[in-house]
Amino acid sequence: MPPIALLSPYLPAPAHSGGRIRIHRFAEALSRHFDVHLFAAADEYELREHLRSPELATYAAVHVERRQLSFLPGLSPPSRVRAVTPSKLVQRFLHADQLTPFKAAVVEHSHAAATLQHGRRIPWLLDEHNVESDYVAARAHAQRFPKIASRLKELSALERWERSLWKDANEVVCVSSEDAARVEAVRGRPVPVIPNGVAAGEVPFKRPSERSGYEILFVGIFEHPPNIAAARWLAREILPRVAVEEPRARLVLCGSRPVRAVHELASERVTVTGRVASITPYLERAAVYANALQHGAGSSLKVLEALASGSPLVSTTVGARGFDLRSPEHYLAADDTEAFVRHILACFRDPQSRDAAAGRGRTIAESCSWARLSARFVELVGRVARE
């Protein structure tokens, strides 16, 4: 099969976060048509814990080097780009391309693209999981120091970097129509949208009226600042007010790598699970999925998993971004504490009233199956490889 390169700013394994799941599903589909060679930067934790992840068997070859701030001759990219472009990874890419020239390259996230600016011109597709400058800004806002001069300088450099790539790439794929409009304004031609997906067939559907208990669920990687901020909001402000009306209410913060600030939220009413083998049992038990994200970019796979499960979804407008969701047809919109408390209590007291919305949500989740989305992605990569 013809060889292609896949460049990622992190090790896309294990597939336990949104970006990693997307990369793994698309790489699986690509591997049925191409020999996919992975080039990824990784931190010490990834190198130590995840180099034996079964998802890596998808690739014909795996090249991983430790993240570090590299000097890139002839380039002056932002530090976020330099950190995921270690010189040894560039050398390995150039050597592999000399041995068996790549027909195309797939770049996951714009900050992984600097490697392509060495050596010969290769047709390439940019898979923009989000507008990276928006993502960085969201992290800064969640950490409550968005206006530090060095961060503003980095953000400006990142915006210039991604705009140049949007013009240069043979094809750009976005996860939402909002992101696509941003890219189209720079690129000057239509940008295909391939949203994030879900393996709906692997998520049992259970109507709200079939659920019992008073668990409020929020899922995420709890070293990510917007997830940390959401966890704090749920545990410190929303849950205490819900508990006044319903003392049996409990909050479950389910996800890997919780930082100290998240562990400190644990109490008689708040469970911090750490990494779990599967979130399915938690989705099945949840009386409400509370998506309290106040900052973000791209779209959240966890929203689709909640919709697929049938759990009543209460979400901020930002948290429901990227999908064609309307409140109250598919979820209940809540952008302040009072709305969250009101909607969570309503789901506790009258779950049957959310059955129809849960059915519509399941339909949306099924329309975003990874099989369907992957086929479209493979088609676009094939088109680029023929250029």
C-alpha positions in Angstrom: 0.0 0.0 0.0 1.2 3.6 -0.6 2.9 5.2 2.4 1.6 8.3 4.1 2.8 10.2 7.1 0.6 11.2 10.1 2.0 14.0 12.2 0.6 14.5 15.7 1.7 16.9 18.5 1.0 14.2 21.1 1.0 10.4 21.2 -2.4 9.4 20.0 -2.7 6.5 22.4 -4.3 5.3 24.4 -7.5 6.6 22.8 -9.0 8.0 26.0 -9.4 11.7 25.1 -11.3 13.5 22.3 -8.3 14.3 20.1 -6.7 10.8 20.6 -10.0 9.1 19.8 -10.4 11.1 16.6 -6.9 10.4 15.4 -7.2 6.7 16.2 -10.5 6.2 14.4 -9.2 8.0 11.3 -5.9 6.2 11.4 -7.7 2.8 11.6 -9.6 3.7 8.5 -6.6 5.0 6.7 -4.6 1.9 7.5 -6.9 -0.1 5.3 -5.8 1.9 2.2 -2.3 3.2 3.1 0.8 2.3 5.2 0.4 5.0 7.8 3.7 6.1 9.4 3.2 8.0 12.7 5.4 10.9 13.8 4.6 12.2 17.2 6.0 14.3 20.0 5.4 13.1 23.5 6.1 14.1 27.1 7.9 11.9 29.7 4.6 10.5 31.0 3.5 9.3 27.5 7.0 7.9 26.8 7.0 6.0 30.1 3.4 4.8 30.2 1.9 4.5 26.7 4.4 3.3 24.1 3.0 -0.2 24.3 -0.6 1.0 23.8 -2.5 -1.4 21.5 -3.7 1.5 19.3 -0.2 2.0 18.0 -0.4 -1.4 16.2 -2.5 0.5 13.7 0.6 2.1 12.2 3.1 0.7 9.8 5.8 2.5 11.7 5.9 4.6 14.9 8.3 7.4 15.4 8.1 9.2 18.8 10.5 11.8 20.3 10.3 13.7 23.6 8.9 17.2 23.4 11.4 20.0 23.7 11.8 23.6 22.6 13.7 23.2 19.3 15.5 25.6 17.2 14.1 25.5 13.7 16.5 27.0 11.1 14.8 29.5 8.8 11.6 29.4 10.9 10.4 31.5 13.8 7.2 29.7 14.8 5.5 30.2 18.2 6.8 28.1 21.2 3.8 25.8 21.0 5.0 24.8 17.5 8.6 24.4 18.5 7.8 22.3 21.5 6.2 19.5 19.3 8.9 19.7 16.6 12.0 18.1 18.2 14.9 18.0 15.8 15.3 14.2 16.1 11.7 13.8 15.0 12.3 16.0 11.9 15.4 13.9 11.1 13.5 10.7 11.4 10.7 12.1 9.1 13.2 13.2 6.5 15.0 9.8 6.6 11.8 7.9 6.2 10.7 10.0 3.3 14.0 9.4 1.6 13.7 5.6 2.0 10.1 5.4 0.8 8.7 8.8 -0.4 5.3 9.6 1.2 2.4 10.1 -1.1 0.8 12.5 1.3 0.9 13.7 4.9 -1.9 14.1 7.4 -1.3 16.8 10.1 -3.3 16.6 13.3 -3.5 20.2 14.7 -1.8 23.1 13.1 1.1 23.2 15.6 2.3 19.8 14.4 3.0 21.1 10.8 6.5 22.5 11.1 8.1 19.2 10.3 6.7 19.4 6.8 8.6 22.7 6.2 11.8 20.7 5.9 12.7 18.6 2.8 10.6 18.3 -0.3 7.1 19.5 -0.8 4.6 16.7 0.1 0.8 17.1 -0.6 -0.8 17.4 2.8 -4.1 17.6 4.6 -4.6 19.6 7.9 -7.1 18.1 10.3 -8.0 21.1 12.5 -9.5 19.6 15.7 -10.1 23.2 16.8 -8.8 26.7 16.0 -5.6 26.3 18.0 -5.4 30.0 19.0 -8.9 29.7 20.4 -7.9 26.7 22.3 -4.9 28.4 23.8 -7.0 31.5 24.7 -9.7 29.2 26.3 -7.0 27.6 28.5 -5.7 31.1 29.5 -9.2 32.3 30.5 -9.8 29.1 32.5 -6.6 29.8 34.4 -7.6 33.4 34.9 -4.6 35.1 33.5 -5.4 35.8 29.8 -3.7 39.2 29.6 -0.1 38.4 30.5 2.1 40.0 27.8 4.0 36.9 27.0 0.8 34.9 26.5 -0.6 37.6 24.3 2.6 37.6 22.2 2.4 33.8 21.9 -1.3 33.9 20.9 -0.6 36.5 18.2 2.3 34.4 16.8 0.0 31.3 16.8 -2.7 33.1 15.0 -0.2 34.1 12.2 1.1 30.6 12.1 -2.3 28.9 11.6 -3.4 31.4 9.0 -0.3 30.7 6.9 -1.0 27.0 7.1 -4.7 27.3 6.2 -3.5 29.0 2.9 -0.7 26.5 2.3 -2.4 23.1 2.9 -3.8 21.1 0.0 -6.8 20.5 2.1 -8.1 21.6 5.5 -10.7 19.7 7.5 -12.7 21.3 10.4 -14.9 19.8 13.1 -17.6 22.5 13.0 -19.2 24.9 10.5 -18.1 27.8 12.8 -14.4 26.8 12.5 -14.8 26.1 8.8 -16.1 29.7 8.2 -13.1 31.1 10.0 -10.7 29.0 7.8 -12.7 29.7 4.6 -12.3 33.5 5.2 -8.5 33.1 5.0 -8.3 30.2 2.6 -10.7 31.7 0.0 -12.4 28.4 -0.8 -14.8 25.9 0.8 -13.6 23.9 3.7 -15.1 20.4 4.4 -16.5 19.8 7.9 -16.0 16.3 9.4 -17.4 16.6 13.0 -16.2 14.6 15.9 -18.0 11.3 16.3 -19.0 8.6 18.6 -19.2 4.8 18.5 -22.9 4.9 19.3 -23.2 1.1 18.9 -20.9 0.7 21.8 -22.9 3.0 24.1 -26.1 1.4 25.5 -29.2 3.7 25.3 -31.2 4.1 28.5 -34.1 6.6 28.6 -34.3 9.1 31.4 -37.5 7.5 32.7 -35.6 4.2 33.1 -32.9 5.8 35.3 -32.9 6.0 39.0 -30.6 7.6 41.5 -29.3 11.1 41.8 -25.8 11.0 40.2 -24.6 14.1 38.3 -21.8 13.1 35.9 -19.1 15.2 34.3 -16.4 13.5 32.2 -13.0 14.9 31.1 -9.3 14.9 31.5 -8.8 16.7 34.7 -5.4 18.4 34.0 -7.1 20.5 31.3 -7.8 23.9 32.8 -11.3 24.3 31.3 -12.3 20.9 32.8 -10.7 21.9 36.1 -12.7 25.1 36.2 -15.9 23.2 35.3 -15.3 20.7 38.1 -14.8 23.4 40.6 -18.0 25.2 39.5 -20.0 21.9 39.8 -18.6 20.9 43.2 -18.4 24.2 44.9 -21.4 26.2 43.6 -23.9 24.0 41.7 -24.0 20.8 43.8 -24.4 22.5 47.2 -27.5 24.4 45.9 -28.9 21.2 44.3 -28.3 19.4 47.6 -30.4 21.9 49.5 -33.5 20.6 47.5 -32.3 17.1 47.0 -29.9 15.8 49.7 -29.3 12.5 47.8 -27.6 14.3 44.9 -24.0 13.2 44.2 -21.4 14.5 41.7 -19.1 12.1 39.9 -16.0 13.6 38.2 -14.9 10.9 35.9 -11.6 11.0 34.0 -7.9 10.6 33.9 -5.0 12.6 35.4 -6.9 14.7 38.0 -4.6 17.4 39.4 -4.5 18.3 43.1 -7.1 21.0 42.7 -9.6 18.3 41.5 -8.6 15.7 44.1 -9.3 18.4 46.7 -13.0 18.5 45.6 -13.6 14.9 46.7 -16.0 14.6 49.6 -18.9 12.5 50.8 -20.9 14.0 47.9 -18.2 14.3 45.3 -16.4 11.3 43.8 -13.2 11.8 41.8 -12.6 8.5 39.9 -9.3 9.0 38.1 -8.8 7.0 35.0 -11.4 4.3 34.4 -11.5 1.3 32.1 -14.8 2.5 30.6 -17.1 5.4 31.1 -20.1 3.2 30.0 -21.2 2.2 33.6 -21.0 5.9 34.6 -23.2 7.0 31.7 -25.7 4.2 32.5 -26.0 5.4 36.1 -26.1 9.1 35.5 -29.4 10.8 36.3 -27.9 14.0 34.6 -24.9 14.7 32.5 -23.8 18.2 33.6 -21.4 19.8 31.0 -20.3 22.9 32.8 -17.6 24.0 30.4 -17.3 27.7 30.2 -14.3 27.9 27.8 -13.4 25.7 24.9 -12.7 25.3 21.2 -13.6 22.8 18.6 -16.3 20.4 19.9 -16.6 17.9 22.7 -16.9 14.1 22.1 -18.2 13.7 25.6 -21.4 15.5 24.5 -22.0 12.9 21.9 -21.4 10.1 24.3 -23.9 11.6 26.7 -26.5 12.0 23.9 -25.8 8.4 22.8 -26.4 7.1 26.3 -29.8 8.8 26.8 -28.6 10.6 29.9 -30.4 14.0 30.2 -27.9 16.6 29.1 -27.6 20.0 30.9 -24.9 22.1 29.2 -23.5 25.5 28.8 -23.8 26.9 25.3 -20.0 26.7 24.9 -20.1 23.1 26.0 -22.6 22.1 23.3 -20.7 23.9 20.5 -19.9 22.2 17.2 -23.1 20.2 16.9 -26.6 21.0 15.6 -28.1 21.0 19.1 -31.0 23.1 20.3 -32.4 23.7 23.8 -34.7 22.2 24.9 -35.2 19.9 21.9 -31.9 18.0 22.6 -30.5 19.4 25.8 -31.1 22.0 28.5 -29.1 25.1 28.2 -27.5 26.5 31.4 -25.0 29.3 31.4 -25.2 30.3 35.1 -25.5 28.5 38.4 -29.2 29.1 38.8 -30.1 27.5 35.5 -27.9 24.5 36.2 -29.6 24.0 39.6 -33.1 24.4 38.1 -32.6 22.0 35.2 -30.8 19.3 37.3 -33.6 19.3 39.9 -36.2 19.1 37.0 -34.4 16.0 35.6 -34.4 14.4 39.1 -38.1 15.1 39.7 -39.6 14.4 36.2 -37.1 12.3 34.1 -39.9 11.1 31.8 -40.3 14.7 30.5 -36.8 14.3 28.9 -37.4 11.0 27.1 -38.3 12.6 23.8 -35.3 14.8 23.9 -33.1 11.8 24.7 -34.5 10.0 21.7 -33.6 12.9 19.4 -30.2 13.1 21.0 -29.5 9.5 20.3 -30.5 10.0 16.6 -27.9 12.9 16.4 -25.2 10.7 18.0 -25.9 7.9 15.5 -25.6 10.3 12.6 -22.1 11.0 13.8 -20.8 7.4 13.6 -17.1 7.0 13.3 -17.5 4.6 10.4 -19.4 7.2 8.3 -17.0 10.1 9.2 -13.9 8.0 8.7 -15.0 7.0 5.1 -15.3 10.7 4.3 -11.8 11.4 5.8 -10.2 8.6 3.8 -11.8 10.0 0.6 -10.2 13.4 1.2 -6.8 12.0 2.1 -6.9 9.9 -1.1 -7.7 12.9 -3.1 -4.7 14.8 -1.7 -2.4 11.8 -2.3 -3.3 11.9 -6.0 -2.4 15.6 -6.3 
